[in-house]
């Protein structure tokens, strides 16, 4: 299962999350050696102080709807870095995508990439709201803006990652852009299928628990 765990962004973004909930996923992340934890911005400093660099801390920007102004998103990135974030997952302005304003989206991603400095920037395009042509155009915008990852979903939309979307992204992003599947990764089979299709990160709240249960029961 290690090949799965090293791709996992162990995620807790529920609005009702408390520090005790976040601390629990920090402990699981340390134990299971996942890629990162993905948590709300308000917990980044506490989690960073608690983890002391043992696990990367990821947070979200313009989440979950994406229609904050670029200036606010840039400020969120800078604040996240001050608080100890190692990675940030931004949501694009989905209305701009529907309006065909892909140059504007590309410029926003560039601004956030600059603000993120040497930290990892993942770009959430929320595939459930997009046509195939819009997804392809966004693959190009993410590539041109030199983001590190393109990510399918917030987990708060009408649907999460699909294998078809991962395959489409694999065909259309640049060679230096990795892919993160998020939302809908609920089983070991799902995880393996997304990895096989081209995802190198999985945003999931359940895989660690599933693997832990299998290790306990032997199944």
C-alpha positions, 0 to 999 in steps of 0.5 A, spaced: 500 500 500 506 504 500 505 506 493 498 509 494 500 512 501 505 516 498 500 519 493 495 521 498 494 528 500 490 526 507 484 531 507 480 534 512 476 540 509 469 539 513 466 546 515 465 543 522 472 540 523 476 542 530 483 542 532 482 535 535 480 532 528 485 536 525 490 533 530 488 526 528 489 526 521 496 529 523 497 523 527 495 518 521 499 522 516 505 521 520 504 514 522 502 512 514 507 517 511 503 520 506 505 526 501 501 531 505 495 533 509 490 538 506 487 542 511 483 549 512 487 555 512 485 557 519 489 550 522 495 551 518 500 554 523 497 550 529 498 543 524 505 546 522 507 547 529 505 540 531 508 536 525 515 540 525 516 538 518 515 531 519 509 531 514 508 537 508 502 541 510 497 543 504 491 548 504 486 551 500 486 558 496 479 561 494 476 555 496 471 552 495 467 557 489 473 560 486 470 567 485 475 571 490 479 576 487 486 575 485 488 580 490 485 576 495 487 569 493 494 572 493 494 574 500 491 568 502 497 564 499 502 569 502 498 568 509 499 560 508 506 561 507 507 565 513 503 560 517 508 554 515 504 551 509 508 547 504 503 547 498 497 550 496 491 548 492 487 554 489 480 554 485 480 558 479 474 562 477 469 557 474 465 563 471 471 566 467 472 559 465 465 558 462 465 565 459 472 563 455 476 567 459 482 563 459 488 568 459 485 571 465 485 565 469 492 564 466 494 570 469 491 569 476 495 562 476 501 566 474 500 571 480 499 565 485 505 561 483 509 568 484 506 568 491 507 561 492 515 562 491 518 555 491 512 552 494 507 547 490 501 550 487 496 546 485 490 548 481 483 546 482 479 546 475 472 543 478 471 539 472 464 537 474 462 544 471 466 544 465 465 541 458 471 537 455 473 543 451 474 547 457 478 542 460 483 542 455 483 549 455 484 549 462 490 544 461 493 549 457 492 555 461 495 551 467 501 549 463 503 556 461 502 559 468 507 553 470 503 551 476 506 544 479 499 540 479 492 541 475 487 538 480 480 535 478 475 537 484 474 541 490 470 535 493 464 540 494 462 540 487 456 536 484 461 530 482 469 529 483 474 526 479 473 521 474 478 516 470 476 520 463 478 526 466 485 524 469 486 521 462 484 527 458 488 531 463 494 527 462 493 528 454 493 535 454 497 538 460 505 539 459 510 534 461 512 538 468 505 539 470 502 533 475 495 531 476 491 530 482 485 526 483 480 529 488 473 527 490 471 520 489 477 516 491 473 512 496 477 505 495 483 501 494 481 500 487 479 507 486 486 509 488 490 504 483 485 506 477 487 513 478 494 512 479 494 508 473 491 513 469 496 518 470 494 521 477 500 522 482 496 525 488 490 523 490 486 528 495 482 523 499 479 523 506 478 516 507 483 512 504 488 512 510 482 509 514 481 504 509 488 502 509 489 502 516 483 497 517 486 492 512 492 492 516 488 491 522 484 485 519 489 482 514 484 483 509 
